[in-house]
């Protein structure tokens, strides 16, 4: 499925009264997820141990 078709399908599923800003955020979110999957397919993933370290640095308190 092309990127254009993915965007069209997504937009058709969103509520009619959604703002353009919220629509753009939804498209950006889906694009980020797809890019992540593409990176994994290219072997560019981050080992889970590194993810845990990163996440612990994000926690405040």
N, CA, C and O atoms as a Tripos MOL2 file, in Angstrom:
@<TRIPOS>MOLECULE
protein
  244   243    61     0     0
PROTEIN
NO_CHARGES

@<TRIPOS>ATOM
      1 N           0.8470   -1.1750    0.0000 N.3       1 UNK1
      2 CA          0.0000    0.0000    0.0000 C.3       1 UNK1
      3 C           0.8980    1.2460    0.0000 C.2       1 UNK1
      4 O           1.8580    1.3210    0.7670 O.2       1 UNK1
      5 N           0.5920    2.1960   -0.8400 N.am      2 UNK2
      6 CA          1.4030    3.4150   -0.9380 C.3       2 UNK2
      7 C           1.1590    4.3260    0.2640 C.2       2 UNK2
      8 O           0.1460    4.2080    0.9540 O.2       2 UNK2
      9 N           2.0950    5.2250    0.4960 N.am      3 UNK3
     10 CA          1.9300    6.1970    1.5810 C.3       3 UNK3
     11 C           0.6770    7.0410    1.3780 C.2       3 UNK3
     12 O          -0.0320    7.3630    2.3310 O.2       3 UNK3
     13 N           0.4200    7.3890    0.1370 N.am      4 UNK4
     14 CA         -0.7700    8.1890   -0.1750 C.3       4 UNK4
     15 C          -2.0350    7.4310    0.2050 C.2       4 UNK4
     16 O          -2.9510    7.9990    0.8000 O.2       4 UNK4
     17 N          -2.0860    6.1480   -0.1390 N.am      5 UNK5
     18 CA         -3.2710    5.3510    0.1700 C.3       5 UNK5
     19 C          -3.4280    5.1660    1.6810 C.2       5 UNK5
     20 O          -4.5480    5.1700    2.1920 O.2       5 UNK5
     21 N          -2.3230    5.0050    2.3880 N.am      6 UNK6
     22 CA         -2.3820    4.8960    3.8460 C.3       6 UNK6
     23 C          -2.9750    6.1660    4.4440 C.2       6 UNK6
     24 O          -3.8210    6.0970    5.3350 O.2       6 UNK6
     25 N          -2.5300    7.3360    3.9530 N.am      7 UNK7
     26 CA         -3.0520    8.6110    4.4550 C.3       7 UNK7
     27 C          -4.5340    8.7480    4.1370 C.2       7 UNK7
     28 O          -5.3050    9.2070    4.9800 O.2       7 UNK7
     29 N          -4.9380    8.3620    2.9520 N.am      8 UNK8
     30 CA         -6.3480    8.4460    2.5680 C.3       8 UNK8
     31 C          -7.1930    7.5460    3.4670 C.2       8 UNK8
     32 O          -8.2350    7.9700    3.9670 O.2       8 UNK8
     33 N          -6.7520    6.3170    3.6700 N.am      9 UNK9
     34 CA         -7.4880    5.3890    4.5320 C.3       9 UNK9
     35 C          -7.6080    5.9370    5.9500 C.2       9 UNK9
     36 O          -8.6700    5.8560    6.5660 O.2       9 UNK9
     37 N          -6.5180    6.4930    6.4600 N.am     10 UNK10
     38 CA         -6.5400    7.0600    7.8030 C.3      10 UNK10
     39 C          -7.5310    8.2180    7.8820 C.2      10 UNK10
     40 O          -8.3520    8.2740    8.7980 O.2      10 UNK10
     41 N          -7.4560    9.1370    6.9290 N.am     11 UNK11
     42 CA         -8.3460   10.2920    6.9390 C.3      11 UNK11
     43 C          -9.8070    9.8850    6.8440 C.2      11 UNK11
     44 O         -10.6670   10.5290    7.4460 O.2      11 UNK11
     45 N         -10.1010    8.8340    6.1030 N.am     12 UNK12
     46 CA        -11.4860    8.3740    5.9920 C.3      12 UNK12
     47 C         -12.0170    7.8220    7.3100 C.2      12 UNK12
     48 O         -13.2280    7.8040    7.5290 O.2      12 UNK12
     49 N         -11.1250    7.3720    8.1870 N.am     13 UNK13
     50 CA        -11.5350    6.7970    9.4700 C.3      13 UNK13
     51 C         -11.6460    7.8340   10.5830 C.2      13 UNK13
     52 O         -12.2160    7.5480   11.6360 O.2      13 UNK13
     53 N         -11.1170    9.0200   10.3690 N.am     14 UNK14
     54 CA        -11.1350   10.0500   11.4040 C.3      14 UNK14
     55 C         -12.4920   10.7320   11.4630 C.2      14 UNK14
     56 O         -13.2210   10.7640   10.4710 O.2      14 UNK14
     57 N         -12.8350   11.2830   12.6420 N.am     15 UNK15
     58 CA        -14.1180   11.9880   12.7780 C.3      15 UNK15
     59 C         -14.1930   13.2000   11.8450 C.2      15 UNK15
     60 O         -13.1820   13.8490   11.5760 O.2      15 UNK15
     61 N         -15.3850   13.4930   11.3610 N.am     16 UNK16
     62 CA        -15.6100   14.6110   10.4340 C.3      16 UNK16
     63 C         -15.2140   15.9600   11.0400 C.2      16 UNK16
     64 O         -14.7470   16.8490   10.3280 O.2      16 UNK16
     65 N         -15.4000   16.1100   12.3490 N.am     17 UNK17
     66 CA        -15.1740   17.4110   12.9780 C.3      17 UNK17
     67 C         -13.7620   17.5770   13.5520 C.2      17 UNK17
     68 O         -13.5100   18.5130   14.3120 O.2      17 UNK17
     69 N         -12.8530   16.6870   13.1980 N.am     18 UNK18
     70 CA        -11.4850   16.7660   13.7040 C.3      18 UNK18
     71 C         -10.7580   17.9490   13.0610 C.2      18 UNK18
     72 O         -10.9130   18.2170   11.8700 O.2      18 UNK18
     73 N          -9.9630   18.6510   13.8710 N.am     19 UNK19
     74 CA         -9.2200   19.8020   13.3510 C.3      19 UNK19
     75 C          -8.0840   19.3460   12.4330 C.2      19 UNK19
     76 O          -7.6290   18.2050   12.5090 O.2      19 UNK19
     77 N          -7.6390   20.2500   11.5710 N.am     20 UNK20
     78 CA         -6.5150   19.9460   10.6800 C.3      20 UNK20
     79 C          -5.2550   19.6350   11.4810 C.2      20 UNK20
     80 O          -4.4620   18.7740   11.0960 O.2      20 UNK20
     81 N          -5.0770   20.3350   12.5890 N.am     21 UNK21
     82 CA         -3.9080   20.0950   13.4360 C.3      21 UNK21
     83 C          -3.9260   18.6720   13.9870 C.2      21 UNK21
     84 O          -2.9030   17.9870   13.9820 O.2      21 UNK21
     85 N          -5.0950   18.2270   14.4640 N.am     22 UNK22
     86 CA         -5.2000   16.8660   14.9860 C.3      22 UNK22
     87 C          -5.0340   15.8320   13.8760 C.2      22 UNK22
     88 O          -4.4490   14.7710   14.0980 O.2      22 UNK22
     89 N          -5.5430   16.1350   12.6870 N.am     23 UNK23
     90 CA         -5.3470   15.2230   11.5500 C.3      23 UNK23
     91 C          -3.8630   15.0930   11.2260 C.2      23 UNK23
     92 O          -3.3660   13.9920   10.9850 O.2      23 UNK23
     93 N          -3.1710   16.2070   11.2220 N.am     24 UNK24
     94 CA         -1.7370   16.1930   10.9290 C.3      24 UNK24
     95 C          -0.9850   15.3740   11.9740 C.2      24 UNK24
     96 O          -0.0520   14.6430   11.6420 O.2      24 UNK24
     97 N          -1.3920   15.4970   13.2330 N.am     25 UNK25
     98 CA         -0.7530   14.7140   14.3020 C.3      25 UNK25
     99 C          -0.9750   13.2220   14.0930 C.2      25 UNK25
    100 O          -0.0570   12.4270   14.2930 O.2      25 UNK25
    101 N          -2.1750   12.8370   13.6940 N.am     26 UNK26
    102 CA         -2.4750   11.4290   13.4310 C.3      26 UNK26
    103 C          -1.6070   10.8970   12.2910 C.2      26 UNK26
    104 O          -1.0540    9.8010   12.3870 O.2      26 UNK26
    105 N          -1.4910   11.6650   11.2280 N.am     27 UNK27
    106 CA         -0.6630   11.2460   10.0890 C.3      27 UNK27
    107 C           0.8000   11.1470   10.5170 C.2      27 UNK27
    108 O           1.4960   10.2050   10.1390 O.2      27 UNK27
    109 N           1.2640   12.1120   11.3010 N.am     28 UNK28
    110 CA          2.6490   12.0860   11.7700 C.3      28 UNK28
    111 C           2.9010   10.8680   12.6580 C.2      28 UNK28
    112 O           3.9640   10.2520   12.5780 O.2      28 UNK28
    113 N           1.9320   10.5200   13.5000 N.am     29 UNK29
    114 CA          2.0590    9.3530   14.3660 C.3      29 UNK29
    115 C           2.1990    8.0800   13.5280 C.2      29 UNK29
    116 O           3.0930    7.2710   13.7740 O.2      29 UNK29
    117 N           1.3250    7.9040   12.5490 N.am     30 UNK30
    118 CA          1.3720    6.7220   11.6860 C.3      30 UNK30
    119 C           2.6880    6.6940   10.9100 C.2      30 UNK30
    120 O           3.2880    5.6320   10.7430 O.2      30 UNK30
    121 N           3.1330    7.8430   10.4420 N.am     31 UNK31
    122 CA          4.4050    7.9070    9.7120 C.3      31 UNK31
    123 C           5.5610    7.4760   10.6130 C.2      31 UNK31
    124 O           6.4670    6.7740   10.1650 O.2      31 UNK31
    125 N           5.5340    7.8840   11.8620 N.am     32 UNK32
    126 CA          6.5880    7.4940   12.8000 C.3      32 UNK32
    127 C           6.6110    5.9940   13.0540 C.2      32 UNK32
    128 O           7.6730    5.3750   13.1100 O.2      32 UNK32
    129 N           5.4250    5.4220   13.2050 N.am     33 UNK33
    130 CA          5.3330    3.9770   13.4150 C.3      33 UNK33
    131 C           5.8670    3.2310   12.1930 C.2      33 UNK33
    132 O           6.6280    2.2730   12.3280 O.2      33 UNK33
    133 N           5.4640    3.6740   11.0020 N.am     34 UNK34
    134 CA          5.9350    3.0180    9.7730 C.3      34 UNK34
    135 C           7.4540    3.1430    9.6270 C.2      34 UNK34
    136 O           8.1200    2.1910    9.2190 O.2      34 UNK34
    137 N           7.9950    4.3020    9.9540 N.am     35 UNK35
    138 CA          9.4450    4.4920    9.8850 C.3      35 UNK35
    139 C          10.1490    3.5510   10.8610 C.2      35 UNK35
    140 O          11.1990    2.9920   10.5430 O.2      35 UNK35
    141 N           9.5690    3.3780   12.0480 N.am     36 UNK36
    142 CA         10.1440    2.4520   13.0220 C.3      36 UNK36
    143 C          10.1920    1.0320   12.4840 C.2      36 UNK36
    144 O          11.2020    0.3440   12.6280 O.2      36 UNK36
    145 N           9.1010    0.5890   11.8640 N.am     37 UNK37
    146 CA          9.0780   -0.7470   11.2710 C.3      37 UNK37
    147 C          10.1020   -0.8630   10.1400 C.2      37 UNK37
    148 O          10.7660   -1.8910   10.0050 O.2      37 UNK37
    149 N          10.2260    0.1780    9.3380 N.am     38 UNK38
    150 CA         11.2190    0.1760    8.2560 C.3      38 UNK38
    151 C          12.6310    0.0610    8.8180 C.2      38 UNK38
    152 O          13.4650   -0.6630    8.2730 O.2      38 UNK38
    153 N          12.8990    0.7790    9.9170 N.am     39 UNK39
    154 CA         14.2200    0.7030   10.5420 C.3      39 UNK39
    155 C          14.5000   -0.7050   11.0610 C.2      39 UNK39
    156 O          15.6100   -1.2160   10.9100 O.2      39 UNK39
    157 N          13.5020   -1.3260   11.6690 N.am     40 UNK40
    158 CA         13.6860   -2.6930   12.1520 C.3      40 UNK40
    159 C          13.9920   -3.6480   11.0050 C.2      40 UNK40
    160 O          14.8510   -4.5210   11.1310 O.2      40 UNK40
    161 N          13.2900   -3.4830    9.8900 N.am     41 UNK41
    162 CA         13.5340   -4.3410    8.7340 C.3      41 UNK41
    163 C          14.9510   -4.1650    8.1810 C.2      41 UNK41
    164 O          15.5250   -5.0990    7.6210 O.2      41 UNK41
    165 N          15.5090   -2.9580    8.3410 N.am     42 UNK42
    166 CA         16.8730   -2.6940    7.8800 C.3      42 UNK42
    167 C          17.9140   -3.0880    8.9340 C.2      42 UNK42
    168 O          19.1140   -2.9060    8.7310 O.2      42 UNK42
    169 N          17.4420   -3.6260   10.0560 N.am     43 UNK43
    170 CA         18.3660   -4.0300   11.1170 C.3      43 UNK43
    171 C          18.8770   -2.8750   11.9430 C.2      43 UNK43
    172 O          19.9390   -2.9740   12.5590 O.2      43 UNK43
    173 N          18.1470   -1.7870   11.9680 N.am     44 UNK44
    174 CA         18.5880   -0.5900   12.6870 C.3      44 UNK44
    175 C          17.8870   -0.4330   14.0330 C.2      44 UNK44
    176 O          17.8570    0.6650   14.5900 O.2      44 UNK44
    177 N          17.3310   -1.5020   14.5530 N.am     45 UNK45
    178 CA         16.6100   -1.4320   15.8160 C.3      45 UNK45
    179 C          17.5460   -1.2190   16.9960 C.2      45 UNK45
    180 O          18.7610   -1.3780   16.8780 O.2      45 UNK45
    181 N          16.9730   -0.8620   18.1220 N.am     46 UNK46
    182 CA         17.7260   -0.6610   19.3570 C.3      46 UNK46
    183 C          17.4540   -1.8590   20.2670 C.2      46 UNK46
    184 O          16.2950   -2.2120   20.4820 O.2      46 UNK46
    185 N          18.5020   -2.4890   20.8040 N.am     47 UNK47
    186 CA         18.2950   -3.6120   21.7180 C.3      47 UNK47
    187 C          17.4630   -3.1830   22.9380 C.2      47 UNK47
    188 O          17.5680   -2.0470   23.4000 O.2      47 UNK47
    189 N          16.6440   -4.1000   23.4470 N.am     48 UNK48
    190 CA         15.7390   -3.7870   24.5400 C.3      48 UNK48
    191 C          16.4820   -3.2550   25.7640 C.2      48 UNK48
    192 O          15.9390   -2.4220   26.4900 O.2      48 UNK48
    193 N          17.6820   -3.7050   26.0040 N.am     49 UNK49
    194 CA         18.4500   -3.2110   27.1510 C.3      49 UNK49
    195 C          18.7120   -1.7160   27.0130 C.2      49 UNK49
    196 O          18.6280   -0.9700   27.9890 O.2      49 UNK49
    197 N          19.0280   -1.2870   25.8000 N.am     50 UNK50
    198 CA         19.2630    0.1440   25.5690 C.3      50 UNK50
    199 C          17.9700    0.9390   25.7300 C.2      50 UNK50
    200 O          17.9860    2.0660   26.2260 O.2      50 UNK50
    201 N          16.8600    0.3540   25.3120 N.am     51 UNK51
    202 CA         15.5680    1.0300   25.4550 C.3      51 UNK51
    203 C          15.2560    1.2190   26.9280 C.2      51 UNK51
    204 O          14.8070    2.2910   27.3370 O.2      51 UNK51
    205 N          15.4890    0.1920   27.7270 N.am     52 UNK52
    206 CA         15.2300    0.2940   29.1730 C.3      52 UNK52
    207 C          16.0730    1.4120   29.7880 C.2      52 UNK52
    208 O          15.5780    2.1770   30.6160 O.2      52 UNK52
    209 N          17.3310    1.5090   29.3900 N.am     53 UNK53
    210 CA         18.2010    2.5680   29.9010 C.3      53 UNK53
    211 C          17.6740    3.9390   29.5010 C.2      53 UNK53
    212 O          17.6450    4.8620   30.3160 O.2      53 UNK53
    213 N          17.2620    4.0690   28.2550 N.am     54 UNK54
    214 CA         16.7260    5.3450   27.7840 C.3      54 UNK54
    215 C          15.4670    5.7110   28.5640 C.2      54 UNK54
    216 O          15.3160    6.8490   29.0070 O.2      54 UNK54
    217 N          14.5710    4.7520   28.7280 N.am     55 UNK55
    218 CA         13.3140    5.0240   29.4110 C.3      55 UNK55
    219 C          13.5380    5.4330   30.8630 C.2      55 UNK55
    220 O          12.8480    6.3180   31.3680 O.2      55 UNK55
    221 N          14.5000    4.7970   31.5420 N.am     56 UNK56
    222 CA         14.7360    5.1540   32.9400 C.3      56 UNK56
    223 C          15.2510    6.5890   33.0530 C.2      56 UNK56
    224 O          15.0320    7.2430   34.0730 O.2      56 UNK56
    225 N          15.9270    7.0800   32.0270 N.am     57 UNK57
    226 CA         16.4120    8.4620   32.0750 C.3      57 UNK57
    227 C          15.2720    9.4610   31.8170 C.2      57 UNK57
    228 O          15.4110   10.6450   32.1220 O.2      57 UNK57
    229 N          14.1390    8.9860   31.2540 N.am     58 UNK58
    230 CA         13.0080    9.8680   30.9890 C.3      58 UNK58
    231 C          12.1270   10.0540   32.2290 C.2      58 UNK58
    232 O          11.3680   11.0190   32.3160 O.2      58 UNK58
    233 N          12.2310    9.1320   33.1800 N.am     59 UNK59
    234 CA         11.3580    9.1770   34.3580 C.3      59 UNK59
    235 C          11.8860   10.1930   35.3430 C.2      59 UNK59
    236 O          13.0590   10.1730   35.7160 O.2      59 UNK59
    237 N          11.0070   11.0780   35.7560 N.am     60 UNK60
    238 CA         11.3650   12.1210   36.7110 C.3      60 UNK60
    239 C          10.7030   11.7980   38.0310 C.2      60 UNK60
    240 O           9.5330   11.4170   38.0730 O.2      60 UNK60
    241 N          11.4440   11.9500   39.0990 N.am     61 UNK61
    242 CA         10.8030   11.7690   40.4000 C.3      61 UNK61
    243 C          11.4930   10.8710   41.2410 C.2      61 UNK61
    244 O          11.0630   10.6260   42.3680 O.2      61 UNK61
@<TRIPOS>BOND
     1     1     2 1
     2     2     3 1
     3     3     4 2
     4     3     5 am
     5     5     6 1
     6     6     7 1
     7     7     8 2
     8     7     9 am
     9     9    10 1
    10    10    11 1
    11    11    12 2
    12    11    13 am
    13    13    14 1
    14    14    15 1
    15    15    16 2
    16    15    17 am
    17    17    18 1
    18    18    19 1
    19    19    20 2
    20    19    21 am
    21    21    22 1
    22    22    23 1
    23    23    24 2
    24    23    25 am
    25    25    26 1
    26    26    27 1
    27    27    28 2
    28    27    29 am
    29    29    30 1
    30    30    31 1
    31    31    32 2
    32    31    33 am
    33    33    34 1
    34    34    35 1
    35    35    36 2
    36    35    37 am
    37    37    38 1
    38    38    39 1
    39    39    40 2
    40    39    41 am
    41    41    42 1
    42    42    43 1
    43    43    44 2
    44    43    45 am
    45    45    46 1
    46    46    47 1
    47    47    48 2
    48    47    49 am
    49    49    50 1
    50    50    51 1
    51    51    52 2
    52    51    53 am
    53    53    54 1
    54    54    55 1
    55    55    56 2
    56    55    57 am
    57    57    58 1
    58    58    59 1
    59    59    60 2
    60    59    61 am
    61    61    62 1
    62    62    63 1
    63    63    64 2
    64    63    65 am
    65    65    66 1
    66    66    67 1
    67    67    68 2
    68    67    69 am
    69    69    70 1
    70    70    71 1
    71    71    72 2
    72    71    73 am
    73    73    74 1
    74    74    75 1
    75    75    76 2
    76    75    77 am
    77    77    78 1
    78    78    79 1
    79    79    80 2
    80    79    81 am
    81    81    82 1
    82    82    83 1
    83    83    84 2
    84    83    85 am
    85    85    86 1
    86    86    87 1
    87    87    88 2
    88    87    89 am
    89    89    90 1
    90    90    91 1
    91    91    92 2
    92    91    93 am
    93    93    94 1
    94    94    95 1
    95    95    96 2
    96    95    97 am
    97    97    98 1
    98    98    99 1
    99    99   100 2
   100    99   101 am
   101   101   102 1
   102   102   103 1
   103   103   104 2
   104   103   105 am
   105   105   106 1
   106   106   107 1
   107   107   108 2
   108   107   109 am
   109   109   110 1
   110   110   111 1
   111   111   112 2
   112   111   113 am
   113   113   114 1
   114   114   115 1
   115   115   116 2
   116   115   117 am
   117   117   118 1
   118   118   119 1
   119   119   120 2
   120   119   121 am
   121   121   122 1
   122   122   123 1
   123   123   124 2
   124   123   125 am
   125   125   126 1
   126   126   127 1
   127   127   128 2
   128   127   129 am
   129   129   130 1
   130   130   131 1
   131   131   132 2
   132   131   133 am
   133   133   134 1
   134   134   135 1
   135   135   136 2
   136   135   137 am
   137   137   138 1
   138   138   139 1
   139   139   140 2
   140   139   141 am
   141   141   142 1
   142   142   143 1
   143   143   144 2
   144   143   145 am
   145   145   146 1
   146   146   147 1
   147   147   148 2
   148   147   149 am
   149   149   150 1
   150   150   151 1
   151   151   152 2
   152   151   153 am
   153   153   154 1
   154   154   155 1
   155   155   156 2
   156   155   157 am
   157   157   158 1
   158   158   159 1
   159   159   160 2
   160   159   161 am
   161   161   162 1
   162   162   163 1
   163   163   164 2
   164   163   165 am
   165   165   166 1
   166   166   167 1
   167   167   168 2
   168   167   169 am
   169   169   170 1
   170   170   171 1
   171   171   172 2
   172   171   173 am
   173   173   174 1
   174   174   175 1
   175   175   176 2
   176   175   177 am
   177   177   178 1
   178   178   179 1
   179   179   180 2
   180   179   181 am
   181   181   182 1
   182   182   183 1
   183   183   184 2
   184   183   185 am
   185   185   186 1
   186   186   187 1
   187   187   188 2
   188   187   189 am
   189   189   190 1
   190   190   191 1
   191   191   192 2
   192   191   193 am
   193   193   194 1
   194   194   195 1
   195   195   196 2
   196   195   197 am
   197   197   198 1
   198   198   199 1
   199   199   200 2
   200   199   201 am
   201   201   202 1
   202   202   203 1
   203   203   204 2
   204   203   205 am
   205   205   206 1
   206   206   207 1
   207   207   208 2
   208   207   209 am
   209   209   210 1
   210   210   211 1
   211   211   212 2
   212   211   213 am
   213   213   214 1
   214   214   215 1
   215   215   216 2
   216   215   217 am
   217   217   218 1
   218   218   219 1
   219   219   220 2
   220   219   221 am
   221   221   222 1
   222   222   223 1
   223   223   224 2
   224   223   225 am
   225   225   226 1
   226   226   227 1
   227   227   228 2
   228   227   229 am
   229   229   230 1
   230   230   231 1
   231   231   232 2
   232   231   233 am
   233   233   234 1
   234   234   235 1
   235   235   236 2
   236   235   237 am
   237   237   238 1
   238   238   239 1
   239   239   240 2
   240   239   241 am
   241   241   242 1
   242   242   243 1
   243   243   244 2
@<TRIPOS>SUBSTRUCTURE
     1 UNK1         2 RESIDUE 1 A UNK
     2 UNK2         6 RESIDUE 1 A UNK
     3 UNK3        10 RESIDUE 1 A UNK
     4 UNK4        14 RESIDUE 1 A UNK
     5 UNK5        18 RESIDUE 1 A UNK
     6 UNK6        22 RESIDUE 1 A UNK
     7 UNK7        26 RESIDUE 1 A UNK
     8 UNK8        30 RESIDUE 1 A UNK
     9 UNK9        34 RESIDUE 1 A UNK
    10 UNK10       38 RESIDUE 1 A UNK
    11 UNK11       42 RESIDUE 1 A UNK
    12 UNK12       46 RESIDUE 1 A UNK
    13 UNK13       50 RESIDUE 1 A UNK
    14 UNK14       54 RESIDUE 1 A UNK
    15 UNK15       58 RESIDUE 1 A UNK
    16 UNK16       62 RESIDUE 1 A UNK
    17 UNK17       66 RESIDUE 1 A UNK
    18 UNK18       70 RESIDUE 1 A UNK
    19 UNK19       74 RESIDUE 1 A UNK
    20 UNK20       78 RESIDUE 1 A UNK
    21 UNK21       82 RESIDUE 1 A UNK
    22 UNK22       86 RESIDUE 1 A UNK
    23 UNK23       90 RESIDUE 1 A UNK
    24 UNK24       94 RESIDUE 1 A UNK
    25 UNK25       98 RESIDUE 1 A UNK
    26 UNK26      102 RESIDUE 1 A UNK
    27 UNK27      106 RESIDUE 1 A UNK
    28 UNK28      110 RESIDUE 1 A UNK
    29 UNK29      114 RESIDUE 1 A UNK
    30 UNK30      118 RESIDUE 1 A UNK
    31 UNK31      122 RESIDUE 1 A UNK
    32 UNK32      126 RESIDUE 1 A UNK
    33 UNK33      130 RESIDUE 1 A UNK
    34 UNK34      134 RESIDUE 1 A UNK
    35 UNK35      138 RESIDUE 1 A UNK
    36 UNK36      142 RESIDUE 1 A UNK
    37 UNK37      146 RESIDUE 1 A UNK
    38 UNK38      150 RESIDUE 1 A UNK
    39 UNK39      154 RESIDUE 1 A UNK
    40 UNK40      158 RESIDUE 1 A UNK
    41 UNK41      162 RESIDUE 1 A UNK
    42 UNK42      166 RESIDUE 1 A UNK
    43 UNK43      170 RESIDUE 1 A UNK
    44 UNK44      174 RESIDUE 1 A UNK
    45 UNK45      178 RESIDUE 1 A UNK
    46 UNK46      182 RESIDUE 1 A UNK
    47 UNK47      186 RESIDUE 1 A UNK
    48 UNK48      190 RESIDUE 1 A UNK
    49 UNK49      194 RESIDUE 1 A UNK
    50 UNK50      198 RESIDUE 1 A UNK
    51 UNK51      202 RESIDUE 1 A UNK
    52 UNK52      206 RESIDUE 1 A UNK
    53 UNK53      210 RESIDUE 1 A UNK
    54 UNK54      214 RESIDUE 1 A UNK
    55 UNK55      218 RESIDUE 1 A UNK
    56 UNK56      222 RESIDUE 1 A UNK
    57 UNK57      226 RESIDUE 1 A UNK
    58 UNK58      230 RESIDUE 1 A UNK
    59 UNK59      234 RESIDUE 1 A UNK
    60 UNK60      238 RESIDUE 1 A UNK
    61 UNK61      242 RESIDUE 1 A UNK
